[in-house]
Amino acid sequence: MLIAMKEEEVNRCQIQNWYPKFKSLTIKTKFHKLPESFINYLIDDSGPFLLPDSVTNEDAMPNRVHNFEEEDDFQVPEESSDNETEPPLNRPSFPELEIEVRESIETLGGIIIPKLNWSAPKDAAWISPSQNLSCTCFNEIALLFRSSDSLIHDLCNAYDSCIDKVSSRPESFYLALRKWYPSLKPEMEFRCFVKSNDLVGICQREVTTFYPVLLNEKDLIKGLIEEFFDDQIRFEFESQNYTFDVYVTKERKVKLIDFNTWCGSTLPLMYTWEELEKIHGECDELELRIVESRLSVLPGLKTAVPYDYLDVSPGSGWDQVLKIAEEEFQKENQSSDEFA
Protein backbone atom coordinates (compact mmCIF):
# COMPACT_ATOMS: atom_id res chain seq x y z
CA MET A 1 0.00 0.00 0.00
CA LEU A 2 1.39 3.40 -1.00
CA ILE A 3 2.25 6.03 1.59
CA ALA A 4 -0.76 8.29 2.17
CA MET A 5 -0.30 12.04 2.06
CA LYS A 6 -1.77 14.62 4.41
CA GLU A 7 -2.95 18.10 3.47
CA GLU A 8 -0.13 19.76 5.41
CA GLU A 9 2.43 17.78 3.39
CA VAL A 10 0.81 18.79 0.12
CA ASN A 11 0.74 22.43 1.26
CA ARG A 12 4.48 22.42 2.00
CA CYS A 13 5.13 21.74 -1.68
CA GLN A 14 3.39 24.92 -2.83
CA ILE A 15 6.12 27.14 -4.24
CA GLN A 16 5.02 30.24 -2.32
CA ASN A 17 5.41 28.24 0.92
CA TRP A 18 8.85 26.71 0.39
CA TYR A 19 10.50 29.51 -1.62
CA PRO A 20 11.31 31.93 1.25
CA LYS A 21 13.31 29.28 3.11
CA PHE A 22 15.20 28.00 0.04
CA LYS A 23 15.46 31.30 -1.86
CA SER A 24 19.26 31.24 -1.99
CA LEU A 25 19.31 27.75 -3.54
CA THR A 26 16.80 28.18 -6.33
CA ILE A 27 15.72 30.32 -9.29
CA LYS A 28 14.77 33.94 -8.61
CA THR A 29 10.97 34.16 -8.48
CA LYS A 30 8.30 36.86 -8.14
CA PHE A 31 4.82 36.11 -6.78
CA HIS A 32 1.39 37.56 -7.49
CA LYS A 33 -1.74 36.58 -5.62
CA LEU A 34 -4.39 35.82 -8.23
CA PRO A 35 -7.84 37.43 -8.03
CA GLU A 36 -10.87 35.15 -8.00
CA SER A 37 -11.96 36.53 -11.37
CA PHE A 38 -8.78 35.20 -13.00
CA ILE A 39 -9.20 31.80 -11.32
CA ASN A 40 -12.73 31.59 -12.69
CA TYR A 41 -11.39 32.52 -16.13
CA LEU A 42 -8.91 29.62 -16.00
CA ILE A 43 -11.56 27.11 -14.93
CA ASP A 44 -14.26 28.27 -17.35
CA ASP A 45 -13.43 26.75 -20.75
CA SER A 46 -16.40 28.32 -22.55
CA GLY A 47 -15.10 31.88 -22.78
CA PRO A 48 -12.64 33.44 -25.26
CA PHE A 49 -8.86 33.05 -24.94
CA LEU A 50 -6.50 35.88 -24.17
CA LEU A 51 -3.87 35.83 -26.92
CA PRO A 52 -0.65 37.82 -27.29
CA ASP A 53 -1.13 40.89 -29.49
CA SER A 54 1.01 39.40 -32.26
CA VAL A 55 -0.75 36.04 -32.23
CA THR A 56 -4.07 35.05 -33.76
CA ASN A 57 -6.04 31.92 -32.99
CA GLU A 58 -4.53 30.39 -36.15
CA ASP A 59 -0.98 31.41 -35.20
CA ALA A 60 -1.35 29.84 -31.77
CA MET A 61 -1.43 26.40 -33.40
CA PRO A 62 2.07 25.14 -34.33
CA ASN A 63 2.93 24.30 -37.95
CA ARG A 64 2.81 20.56 -37.32
CA VAL A 65 -0.97 20.53 -36.76
CA HIS A 66 -3.69 20.13 -39.32
CA ASN A 67 -4.77 23.20 -41.22
CA PHE A 68 -8.45 22.92 -40.49
CA GLU A 69 -9.33 25.45 -43.19
CA GLU A 70 -8.44 22.76 -45.73
CA GLU A 71 -10.97 20.30 -44.32
CA ASP A 72 -14.04 19.77 -46.48
CA ASP A 73 -16.46 20.27 -43.64
CA PHE A 74 -14.87 23.49 -42.44
CA GLN A 75 -16.82 26.44 -43.66
CA VAL A 76 -15.56 29.98 -43.23
CA PRO A 77 -18.53 32.30 -42.81
CA GLU A 78 -18.78 35.09 -45.34
CA GLU A 79 -18.24 38.62 -44.15
CA SER A 80 -21.36 40.13 -42.73
CA SER A 81 -22.96 43.09 -44.40
CA ASP A 82 -23.04 46.45 -42.69
CA ASN A 83 -26.53 45.70 -41.44
CA GLU A 84 -25.58 42.30 -39.95
CA THR A 85 -22.49 43.05 -37.91
CA GLU A 86 -21.97 40.71 -34.98
CA PRO A 87 -21.42 42.12 -31.50
CA PRO A 88 -17.75 42.07 -30.43
CA LEU A 89 -16.56 39.34 -28.08
CA ASN A 90 -16.58 40.34 -24.43
CA ARG A 91 -12.97 39.46 -23.74
CA PRO A 92 -11.89 39.19 -20.09
CA SER A 93 -9.64 41.88 -18.73
CA PHE A 94 -7.36 41.95 -15.67
CA PRO A 95 -5.63 45.34 -15.92
CA GLU A 96 -4.21 45.54 -12.38
CA LEU A 97 -2.76 42.04 -12.52
CA GLU A 98 -1.38 42.68 -15.99
CA ILE A 99 0.46 45.81 -14.83
CA GLU A 100 1.95 43.98 -11.83
CA VAL A 101 3.05 41.05 -14.00
CA ARG A 102 4.62 43.35 -16.59
CA GLU A 103 6.70 45.05 -13.90
CA SER A 104 7.86 41.71 -12.48
CA ILE A 105 8.80 40.38 -15.92
CA GLU A 106 10.94 43.48 -16.52
CA THR A 107 12.61 42.98 -13.13
CA LEU A 108 13.42 39.36 -14.03
CA GLY A 109 15.10 40.25 -17.30
CA GLY A 110 12.17 40.32 -19.72
CA ILE A 111 11.50 36.59 -20.02
CA ILE A 112 10.03 34.25 -17.39
CA ILE A 113 8.57 30.79 -16.85
CA PRO A 114 5.11 30.89 -15.19
CA LYS A 115 3.92 28.46 -12.54
CA LEU A 116 0.88 28.05 -10.31
CA ASN A 117 1.06 26.92 -6.66
CA TRP A 118 2.28 23.42 -7.56
CA SER A 119 2.42 23.02 -11.33
CA ALA A 120 3.84 24.62 -14.45
CA PRO A 121 1.79 24.34 -17.67
CA LYS A 122 4.28 21.98 -19.36
CA ASP A 123 1.52 20.12 -21.21
CA ALA A 124 0.54 23.36 -22.98
CA ALA A 125 3.99 24.34 -24.31
CA TRP A 126 2.91 23.23 -27.81
CA ILE A 127 0.43 26.10 -28.09
CA SER A 128 2.88 28.82 -27.07
CA PRO A 129 4.34 31.07 -29.81
CA SER A 130 7.80 30.18 -28.43
CA GLN A 131 7.00 26.42 -28.35
CA ASN A 132 8.25 26.32 -24.74
CA LEU A 133 7.25 27.82 -21.40
CA SER A 134 9.10 31.12 -21.81
CA CYS A 135 6.81 34.16 -21.68
CA THR A 136 7.36 37.87 -22.20
CA CYS A 137 3.89 39.22 -21.43
CA PHE A 138 0.71 38.57 -19.45
CA ASN A 139 -1.31 37.26 -22.40
CA GLU A 140 1.28 34.59 -23.16
CA ILE A 141 0.98 33.41 -19.57
CA ALA A 142 -2.81 33.40 -19.77
CA LEU A 143 -2.70 31.39 -23.00
CA LEU A 144 -0.51 28.70 -21.41
CA PHE A 145 -2.54 28.53 -18.22
CA ARG A 146 -5.88 28.37 -20.01
CA SER A 147 -4.62 25.59 -22.31
CA SER A 148 -3.14 23.39 -19.58
CA ASP A 149 -4.90 20.32 -18.22
CA SER A 150 -2.26 19.84 -15.52
CA LEU A 151 -3.15 23.17 -13.90
CA ILE A 152 -6.70 21.94 -13.42
CA HIS A 153 -5.21 19.64 -10.79
CA ASP A 154 -3.96 22.68 -8.84
CA LEU A 155 -7.26 24.49 -9.26
CA CYS A 156 -9.69 21.68 -8.48
CA ASN A 157 -8.03 18.43 -7.37
CA ALA A 158 -4.93 19.27 -5.35
CA TYR A 159 -6.07 17.42 -2.22
CA ASP A 160 -7.81 14.44 -3.81
CA SER A 161 -5.07 11.99 -2.72
CA CYS A 162 -4.98 13.18 0.91
CA ILE A 163 -6.23 10.83 3.62
CA ASP A 164 -7.41 13.79 5.71
CA LYS A 165 -8.94 15.76 2.86
CA VAL A 166 -10.98 18.68 4.15
CA SER A 167 -10.23 21.36 1.58
CA SER A 168 -11.30 21.32 -2.05
CA ARG A 169 -8.72 23.98 -2.97
CA PRO A 170 -5.99 26.06 -1.28
CA GLU A 171 -6.89 29.32 0.42
CA SER A 172 -5.16 31.35 -2.27
CA PHE A 173 -3.66 30.84 -5.70
CA TYR A 174 -0.39 32.45 -6.70
CA LEU A 175 1.23 33.14 -10.02
CA ALA A 176 4.95 32.44 -9.67
CA LEU A 177 7.15 34.11 -12.29
CA ARG A 178 10.52 32.37 -12.49
CA LYS A 179 13.51 33.91 -14.26
CA TRP A 180 14.19 32.30 -17.66
CA TYR A 181 17.65 30.89 -18.35
CA PRO A 182 17.94 29.88 -22.03
CA SER A 183 21.29 28.16 -21.42
CA LEU A 184 19.86 25.48 -19.12
CA LYS A 185 20.27 21.98 -20.50
CA PRO A 186 17.38 19.52 -20.00
CA GLU A 187 19.77 16.59 -19.50
CA MET A 188 21.10 18.16 -16.30
CA GLU A 189 17.78 18.22 -14.43
CA PHE A 190 17.03 15.34 -12.08
CA ARG A 191 14.15 14.15 -9.90
CA CYS A 192 14.97 12.98 -6.39
CA PHE A 193 12.78 10.76 -4.19
CA VAL A 194 12.80 11.03 -0.39
CA LYS A 195 11.15 8.41 1.83
CA SER A 196 11.27 8.53 5.63
CA ASN A 197 13.73 11.42 5.24
CA ASP A 198 16.18 9.23 3.27
CA LEU A 199 17.12 9.82 -0.37
CA VAL A 200 16.03 6.54 -1.98
CA GLY A 201 16.23 7.28 -5.70
CA ILE A 202 17.36 9.75 -8.36
CA CYS A 203 16.54 9.76 -12.05
CA GLN A 204 16.83 11.81 -15.19
CA ARG A 205 13.99 14.37 -15.42
CA GLU A 206 13.78 14.44 -19.23
CA VAL A 207 13.18 10.77 -20.04
CA THR A 208 12.23 11.09 -23.70
CA THR A 209 15.80 11.65 -24.92
CA PHE A 210 19.13 9.83 -24.69
CA TYR A 211 22.01 12.07 -23.56
CA PRO A 212 25.41 10.31 -24.01
CA VAL A 213 27.16 12.84 -21.74
CA LEU A 214 25.34 11.39 -18.73
CA LEU A 215 26.93 7.97 -19.15
CA ASN A 216 30.37 9.23 -18.14
CA GLU A 217 29.17 11.63 -15.43
CA LYS A 218 26.60 9.42 -13.73
CA ASP A 219 28.61 8.68 -10.58
CA LEU A 220 29.80 12.27 -10.23
CA ILE A 221 26.27 13.64 -10.52
CA LYS A 222 24.90 11.14 -8.02
CA GLY A 223 27.54 12.19 -5.48
CA LEU A 224 26.84 15.89 -5.99
CA ILE A 225 23.09 15.46 -5.51
CA GLU A 226 23.53 13.20 -2.48
CA GLU A 227 25.80 15.80 -0.84
CA PHE A 228 23.35 18.60 -1.67
CA PHE A 229 20.50 16.67 -0.07
CA ASP A 230 22.45 15.98 3.12
CA ASP A 231 23.70 19.57 3.46
CA GLN A 232 20.75 21.64 2.27
CA ILE A 233 17.48 19.67 2.17
CA ARG A 234 17.29 16.72 4.58
CA PHE A 235 17.02 18.73 7.81
CA GLU A 236 15.40 21.83 6.33
CA PHE A 237 12.31 20.58 4.49
CA GLU A 238 9.74 19.54 7.08
CA SER A 239 8.09 16.57 5.35
CA GLN A 240 9.34 12.99 5.61
CA ASN A 241 8.12 11.80 2.20
CA TYR A 242 8.40 14.00 -0.89
CA THR A 243 10.26 14.56 -4.15
CA PHE A 244 12.40 17.45 -5.30
CA ASP A 245 13.90 18.43 -8.65
CA VAL A 246 17.43 19.80 -9.04
CA TYR A 247 19.68 21.14 -11.76
CA VAL A 248 23.43 20.50 -11.96
CA THR A 249 25.32 23.45 -13.43
CA LYS A 250 28.43 23.30 -15.61
CA GLU A 251 30.37 24.44 -12.52
CA ARG A 252 29.08 21.26 -10.81
CA LYS A 253 26.87 23.15 -8.39
CA VAL A 254 23.40 21.80 -7.55
CA LYS A 255 20.44 24.18 -7.71
CA LEU A 256 16.96 23.47 -6.36
CA ILE A 257 14.17 23.65 -8.94
CA ASP A 258 11.03 22.47 -7.15
CA PHE A 259 9.43 20.33 -4.45
CA ASN A 260 6.64 17.86 -5.22
CA THR A 261 4.51 15.46 -3.23
CA TRP A 262 5.20 11.77 -2.79
CA CYS A 263 2.79 9.89 -5.10
CA GLY A 264 -0.36 11.82 -5.93
CA SER A 265 0.05 13.63 -9.24
CA THR A 266 3.87 13.47 -9.16
CA LEU A 267 5.37 11.29 -11.88
CA PRO A 268 7.90 8.66 -10.72
CA LEU A 269 9.45 8.77 -14.22
CA MET A 270 12.03 5.94 -14.40
CA TYR A 271 10.72 4.26 -11.24
CA THR A 272 7.33 3.08 -10.05
CA TRP A 273 5.90 4.19 -6.71
CA GLU A 274 5.58 0.57 -5.61
CA GLU A 275 9.25 0.05 -6.36
CA LEU A 276 10.33 3.18 -4.50
CA GLU A 277 8.37 2.26 -1.40
CA LYS A 278 10.25 -1.03 -1.13
CA ILE A 279 13.63 0.72 -1.03
CA HIS A 280 15.19 1.18 2.41
CA GLY A 281 17.50 4.16 2.44
CA GLU A 282 19.93 2.86 5.06
CA CYS A 283 20.17 -0.66 3.59
CA ASP A 284 19.92 -0.21 -0.18
CA GLU A 285 22.52 1.56 -2.31
CA LEU A 286 21.32 4.84 -3.82
CA GLU A 287 20.76 4.54 -7.57
CA LEU A 288 20.76 7.24 -10.25
CA ARG A 289 18.78 6.06 -13.27
CA ILE A 290 19.36 7.56 -16.70
CA VAL A 291 18.32 6.73 -20.24
CA GLU A 292 21.31 4.65 -21.33
CA SER A 293 20.55 4.23 -25.03
CA ARG A 294 18.31 5.62 -27.75
CA LEU A 295 16.20 2.47 -27.48
CA SER A 296 15.54 3.08 -23.79
CA VAL A 297 13.73 6.41 -24.02
CA LEU A 298 10.37 6.56 -22.29
CA PRO A 299 7.19 8.09 -23.72
CA GLY A 300 6.35 11.50 -22.36
CA LEU A 301 5.02 14.97 -23.12
CA LYS A 302 7.91 16.02 -25.32
CA THR A 303 5.67 17.50 -27.99
CA ALA A 304 2.62 17.80 -25.75
CA VAL A 305 0.48 18.14 -28.89
CA PRO A 306 -2.98 16.56 -28.69
CA TYR A 307 -2.87 13.47 -30.91
CA ASP A 308 -5.90 14.61 -32.89
CA TYR A 309 -3.91 17.63 -34.12
CA LEU A 310 -0.98 15.61 -35.46
CA ASP A 311 -0.79 15.23 -39.22
CA VAL A 312 0.53 11.69 -39.80
CA SER A 313 -0.39 11.56 -43.47
CA PRO A 314 2.30 10.63 -46.05
CA GLY A 315 4.77 13.46 -46.48
CA SER A 316 3.86 15.24 -43.26
CA GLY A 317 7.12 14.42 -41.48
CA TRP A 318 5.38 12.71 -38.58
CA ASP A 319 4.78 9.62 -40.74
CA GLN A 320 8.58 9.29 -41.10
CA VAL A 321 9.11 9.75 -37.35
CA LEU A 322 6.64 6.99 -36.58
CA LYS A 323 8.13 4.75 -39.28
CA ILE A 324 11.65 5.13 -37.87
CA ALA A 325 10.39 4.49 -34.34
CA GLU A 326 8.68 1.30 -35.49
CA GLU A 327 11.86 0.10 -37.29
CA GLU A 328 13.97 0.67 -34.15
CA PHE A 329 11.37 -1.15 -32.06
CA GLN A 330 11.57 -4.15 -34.43
CA LYS A 331 15.39 -4.14 -34.28
CA GLU A 332 15.27 -4.12 -30.49
CA ASN A 333 12.92 -7.11 -30.47
CA GLN A 334 15.17 -9.01 -32.90
CA SER A 335 18.21 -8.25 -30.76
CA SER A 336 16.43 -9.48 -27.66
CA ASP A 337 15.47 -12.70 -29.41
CA GLU A 338 19.07 -13.38 -30.38
CA PHE A 339 20.23 -13.36 -26.76
CA ALA A 340 17.21 -15.11 -25.28
C-alpha positions as a printed Julia matrix, in Angstrom:
340×3 Matrix{Float64}:
   0.0     0.0     0.0
   1.39    3.4    -1.0
   2.25    6.03    1.59
  -0.76    8.29    2.17
  -0.3    12.04    2.06
  -1.77   14.62    4.41
  -2.95   18.1     3.47
  -0.13   19.76    5.41
   2.43   17.78    3.39
   0.81   18.79    0.12
   0.74   22.43    1.26
   4.48   22.42    2.0
   5.13   21.74   -1.68
   3.39   24.92   -2.83
   6.12   27.14   -4.24
   5.02   30.24   -2.32
   5.41   28.24    0.92
   8.85   26.71    0.39
  10.5    29.51   -1.62
  11.31   31.93    1.25
  13.31   29.28    3.11
  15.2    28.0     0.04
  15.46   31.3    -1.86
  19.26   31.24   -1.99
  19.31   27.75   -3.54
  16.8    28.18   -6.33
  15.72   30.32   -9.29
  14.77   33.94   -8.61
  10.97   34.16   -8.48
   8.3    36.86   -8.14
   4.82   36.11   -6.78
   1.39   37.56   -7.49
  -1.74   36.58   -5.62
  -4.39   35.82   -8.23
  -7.84   37.43   -8.03
 -10.87   35.15   -8.0
 -11.96   36.53  -11.37
  -8.78   35.2   -13.0
  -9.2    31.8   -11.32
 -12.73   31.59  -12.69
 -11.39   32.52  -16.13
  -8.91   29.62  -16.0
 -11.56   27.11  -14.93
 -14.26   28.27  -17.35
 -13.43   26.75  -20.75
 -16.4    28.32  -22.55
 -15.1    31.88  -22.78
 -12.64   33.44  -25.26
  -8.86   33.05  -24.94
  -6.5    35.88  -24.17
  -3.87   35.83  -26.92
  -0.65   37.82  -27.29
  -1.13   40.89  -29.49
   1.01   39.4   -32.26
  -0.75   36.04  -32.23
  -4.07   35.05  -33.76
  -6.04   31.92  -32.99
  -4.53   30.39  -36.15
  -0.98   31.41  -35.2
  -1.35   29.84  -31.77
  -1.43   26.4   -33.4
   2.07   25.14  -34.33
   2.93   24.3   -37.95
   2.81   20.56  -37.32
  -0.97   20.53  -36.76
  -3.69   20.13  -39.32
  -4.77   23.2   -41.22
  -8.45   22.92  -40.49
  -9.33   25.45  -43.19
  -8.44   22.76  -45.73
 -10.97   20.3   -44.32
 -14.04   19.77  -46.48
 -16.46   20.27  -43.64
 -14.87   23.49  -42.44
 -16.82   26.44  -43.66
 -15.56   29.98  -43.23
 -18.53   32.3   -42.81
 -18.78   35.09  -45.34
 -18.24   38.62  -44.15
 -21.36   40.13  -42.73
 -22.96   43.09  -44.4
 -23.04   46.45  -42.69
 -26.53   45.7   -41.44
 -25.58   42.3   -39.95
 -22.49   43.05  -37.91
 -21.97   40.71  -34.98
 -21.42   42.12  -31.5
 -17.75   42.07  -30.43
 -16.56   39.34  -28.08
 -16.58   40.34  -24.43
 -12.97   39.46  -23.74
 -11.89   39.19  -20.09
  -9.64   41.88  -18.73
  -7.36   41.95  -15.67
  -5.63   45.34  -15.92
  -4.21   45.54  -12.38
  -2.76   42.04  -12.52
  -1.38   42.68  -15.99
   0.46   45.81  -14.83
   1.95   43.98  -11.83
   3.05   41.05  -14.0
   4.62   43.35  -16.59
   6.7    45.05  -13.9
   7.86   41.71  -12.48
   8.8    40.38  -15.92
  10.94   43.48  -16.52
  12.61   42.98  -13.13
  13.42   39.36  -14.03
  15.1    40.25  -17.3
  12.17   40.32  -19.72
  11.5    36.59  -20.02
  10.03   34.25  -17.39
   8.57   30.79  -16.85
   5.11   30.89  -15.19
   3.92   28.46  -12.54
   0.88   28.05  -10.31
   1.06   26.92   -6.66
   2.28   23.42   -7.56
   2.42   23.02  -11.33
   3.84   24.62  -14.45
   1.79   24.34  -17.67
   4.28   21.98  -19.36
   1.52   20.12  -21.21
   0.54   23.36  -22.98
   3.99   24.34  -24.31
   2.91   23.23  -27.81
   0.43   26.1   -28.09
   2.88   28.82  -27.07
   4.34   31.07  -29.81
   7.8    30.18  -28.43
   7.0    26.42  -28.35
   8.25   26.32  -24.74
   7.25   27.82  -21.4
   9.1    31.12  -21.81
   6.81   34.16  -21.68
   7.36   37.87  -22.2
   3.89   39.22  -21.43
   0.71   38.57  -19.45
  -1.31   37.26  -22.4
   1.28   34.59  -23.16
   0.98   33.41  -19.57
  -2.81   33.4   -19.77
  -2.7    31.39  -23.0
  -0.51   28.7   -21.41
  -2.54   28.53  -18.22
  -5.88   28.37  -20.01
  -4.62   25.59  -22.31
  -3.14   23.39  -19.58
  -4.9    20.32  -18.22
  -2.26   19.84  -15.52
  -3.15   23.17  -13.9
  -6.7    21.94  -13.42
  -5.21   19.64  -10.79
  -3.96   22.68   -8.84
  -7.26   24.49   -9.26
  -9.69   21.68   -8.48
  -8.03   18.43   -7.37
  -4.93   19.27   -5.35
  -6.07   17.42   -2.22
  -7.81   14.44   -3.81
  -5.07   11.99   -2.72
  -4.98   13.18    0.91
  -6.23   10.83    3.62
  -7.41   13.79    5.71
  -8.94   15.76    2.86
 -10.98   18.68    4.15
 -10.23   21.36    1.58
 -11.3    21.32   -2.05
  -8.72   23.98   -2.97
  -5.99   26.06   -1.28
  -6.89   29.32    0.42
  -5.16   31.35   -2.27
  -3.66   30.84   -5.7
  -0.39   32.45   -6.7
   1.23   33.14  -10.02
   4.95   32.44   -9.67
   7.15   34.11  -12.29
  10.52   32.37  -12.49
  13.51   33.91  -14.26
  14.19   32.3   -17.66
  17.65   30.89  -18.35
  17.94   29.88  -22.03
  21.29   28.16  -21.42
  19.86   25.48  -19.12
  20.27   21.98  -20.5
  17.38   19.52  -20.0
  19.77   16.59  -19.5
  21.1    18.16  -16.3
  17.78   18.22  -14.43
  17.03   15.34  -12.08
  14.15   14.15   -9.9
  14.97   12.98   -6.39
  12.78   10.76   -4.19
  12.8    11.03   -0.39
  11.15    8.41    1.83
  11.27    8.53    5.63
  13.73   11.42    5.24
  16.18    9.23    3.27
  17.12    9.82   -0.37
  16.03    6.54   -1.98
  16.23    7.28   -5.7
  17.36    9.75   -8.36
  16.54    9.76  -12.05
  16.83   11.81  -15.19
  13.99   14.37  -15.42
  13.78   14.44  -19.23
  13.18   10.77  -20.04
  12.23   11.09  -23.7
  15.8    11.65  -24.92
  19.13    9.83  -24.69
  22.01   12.07  -23.56
  25.41   10.31  -24.01
  27.16   12.84  -21.74
  25.34   11.39  -18.73
  26.93    7.97  -19.15
  30.37    9.23  -18.14
  29.17   11.63  -15.43
  26.6     9.42  -13.73
  28.61    8.68  -10.58
  29.8    12.27  -10.23
  26.27   13.64  -10.52
  24.9    11.14   -8.02
  27.54   12.19   -5.48
  26.84   15.89   -5.99
  23.09   15.46   -5.51
  23.53   13.2    -2.48
  25.8    15.8    -0.84
  23.35   18.6    -1.67
  20.5    16.67   -0.07
  22.45   15.98    3.12
  23.7    19.57    3.46
  20.75   21.64    2.27
  17.48   19.67    2.17
  17.29   16.72    4.58
  17.02   18.73    7.81
  15.4    21.83    6.33
  12.31   20.58    4.49
   9.74   19.54    7.08
   8.09   16.57    5.35
   9.34   12.99    5.61
   8.12   11.8     2.2
   8.4    14.0    -0.89
  10.26   14.56   -4.15
  12.4    17.45   -5.3
  13.9    18.43   -8.65
  17.43   19.8    -9.04
  19.68   21.14  -11.76
  23.43   20.5   -11.96
  25.32   23.45  -13.43
  28.43   23.3   -15.61
  30.37   24.44  -12.52
  29.08   21.26  -10.81
  26.87   23.15   -8.39
  23.4    21.8    -7.55
  20.44   24.18   -7.71
  16.96   23.47   -6.36
  14.17   23.65   -8.94
  11.03   22.47   -7.15
   9.43   20.33   -4.45
   6.64   17.86   -5.22
   4.51   15.46   -3.23
   5.2    11.77   -2.79
   2.79    9.89   -5.1
  -0.36   11.82   -5.93
   0.05   13.63   -9.24
   3.87   13.47   -9.16
   5.37   11.29  -11.88
   7.9     8.66  -10.72
   9.45    8.77  -14.22
  12.03    5.94  -14.4
  10.72    4.26  -11.24
   7.33    3.08  -10.05
   5.9     4.19   -6.71
   5.58    0.57   -5.61
   9.25    0.05   -6.36
  10.33    3.18   -4.5
   8.37    2.26   -1.4
  10.25   -1.03   -1.13
  13.63    0.72   -1.03
  15.19    1.18    2.41
  17.5     4.16    2.44
  19.93    2.86    5.06
  20.17   -0.66    3.59
  19.92   -0.21   -0.18
  22.52    1.56   -2.31
  21.32    4.84   -3.82
  20.76    4.54   -7.57
  20.76    7.24  -10.25
  18.78    6.06  -13.27
  19.36    7.56  -16.7
  18.32    6.73  -20.24
  21.31    4.65  -21.33
  20.55    4.23  -25.03
  18.31    5.62  -27.75
  16.2     2.47  -27.48
  15.54    3.08  -23.79
  13.73    6.41  -24.02
  10.37    6.56  -22.29
   7.19    8.09  -23.72
   6.35   11.5   -22.36
   5.02   14.97  -23.12
   7.91   16.02  -25.32
   5.67   17.5   -27.99
   2.62   17.8   -25.75
   0.48   18.14  -28.89
  -2.98   16.56  -28.69
  -2.87   13.47  -30.91
  -5.9    14.61  -32.89
  -3.91   17.63  -34.12
  -0.98   15.61  -35.46
  -0.79   15.23  -39.22
   0.53   11.69  -39.8
  -0.39   11.56  -43.47
   2.3    10.63  -46.05
   4.77   13.46  -46.48
   3.86   15.24  -43.26
   7.12   14.42  -41.48
   5.38   12.71  -38.58
   4.78    9.62  -40.74
   8.58    9.29  -41.1
   9.11    9.75  -37.35
   6.64    6.99  -36.58
   8.13    4.75  -39.28
  11.65    5.13  -37.87
  10.39    4.49  -34.34
   8.68    1.3   -35.49
  11.86    0.1   -37.29
  13.97    0.67  -34.15
  11.37   -1.15  -32.06
  11.57   -4.15  -34.43
  15.39   -4.14  -34.28
  15.27   -4.12  -30.49
  12.92   -7.11  -30.47
  15.17   -9.01  -32.9
  18.21   -8.25  -30.76
  16.43   -9.48  -27.66
  15.47  -12.7   -29.41
  19.07  -13.38  -30.38
  20.23  -13.36  -26.76
  17.21  -15.11  -25.28
